[in-house]
Amino acid sequence: MVNAILIVLDTLRQDHVGCYGNTWIKTPHLDKFAKESVKFTRMYPESLPTLPARKAIYTGKRVFPFTDDKLGKTKSARGDIIADALGAPGWSCISDSQDTLAERFNRKKYVTALFSDVYHQFKPGYNFNRGFDQWKWIRGQEEDAYLSGPRISDDVLKEYLTSKEDGISAGTIFGQYMMRRFLQNVRWWRSETDTFTAQVFRAAGEWLDMNYDALIKGKGFITVESFDPHEPWNPPLQYIRLYEKDPDWEKGCRKVSHSIYGPASILSEKELKNLRTRYAAEVSLVDTWFGYFIDYIKRIGIWDDSIIVVVSDHGHMLGEHGLIAKAANPLGREVADLVAMIRFPEGEGSGKTCDKFCYHHDIATTICEVCGVSANNMDGKNLLKLVQDDGLTYYDHISIAWGGSVAVYDGDFWYNGYVWDTEGGSLFDVNKDPRLTENIILQAPDKAKELLKLCWGDAREPIDMEFMRKFKDLLGCTPVTKRLTKQDKK
């Protein structure tokens, strides 16, 4: 029998991890794990943002074209409409018609648990804890209504917000509310062990101890969700010092630690540098506690008797394409390229790198088939077979859906635009332009149409284009709010 351990790291950029080629971010534990597992370089989300991605991971089902999530069809038990949150279809509870990984493992008499600080999963009406024998929500991330006081003063809050004179975006408006709540939630912290990622991985480690009898028999399934390195980026000072030696690094600018979801020009050059430092430091913080948990797995004696999956849901632009955001359009590789590594039982394939296309929803199928659990009715593929057979390929392209926008990548060209036609879209030659900076759609319009048609073919059901058009200007976290910046004034 084989244990299953699923670790999801929110907002972890592939290009900010050492084993993926980064030379300045310090991620020794993730890098070591990469050597002890199979590293995937072309895993992509099937749908975005946060909750649609997790629905695919938890169920092995494609979410696009969001047929289950049309307004009025997806409701909580009380009948409240909860689909369309943040303007993103798929942002809803898991359909009752779909089995979750936890439910499938429960039927095989596995002991199951979820440890998470991803507060979206636990909002009223959402059911991402469905099927777990035990689950724990670590409270306080972002705008979680955890602590109502003492209230953060306006003077303290102002230090963390951008100046209205420099510009207003969706993120700066949201930041006024979110940062006050967040600062209230974390004001009691005294040490690194109080950070969210430490709380999550320590709680997961304790569960390993408490369920040793089941785990040693290969009958445990645990999902560990770390919202970090998602914003707000507030790592302990010792992690900042890994990247910033100047003791006056914050002097003369604001402590902006939340995403702007708008133009990077809102920030000063020093504020943007500091924001990037905070993100890098938070990545290293997550790496530390990830390493703590992996060492726990080894110490307890289930390292070779488990399948261990580590994956991110998406990344975040930190000034690239002129934005500080994760966005549907433009959907850059900073957001779409995922960290994905799998340690198969007995270390099969360890040290290999898989450069073949794969998806989030392949994870659930892989976990189930490796553990001898039914994967019936899943859309995903078994990634162990992909690693074992050099001649096997599941996909010749990938498509990513977010609201009314999609991205399609065939290994050579990257299309990003609306799902109904290519008007207003963009096309990039990835081999010549890997960072997607030069739009060539006017030179190759037929190629853009070809890629868009591939996306249509990936939909598991007919696409309701009229429904999709409703999200043209409601693209979730995409910075669509009208803004005024210094540049606009000139």
PyMOL commands that set and color helices and strands:
alter all, ss='L'
color gray80, all
select helices_A, chain A and resi 14-16+18-20+28-35+50-59+67-69+85-87+101-107+119-122+154-158+164-166+170-186+192-194+196-210+212-215+237-240+264-266+269-300+320-322+333-336+345-347+361-371+383-388+445-458+465-469+486-489
alter helices_A, ss='H'
color red, helices_A
select strands_A, chain A and resi 3-9+38-40+43-44+111-116+134-137+220-226+262-263+306-312+317-318+323-325+340-343+353-354+358-359+398-402+405-409+413-418+426-429
alter strands_A, ss='S'
color yellow, strands_A
deselect
rebuild
show_as cartoon
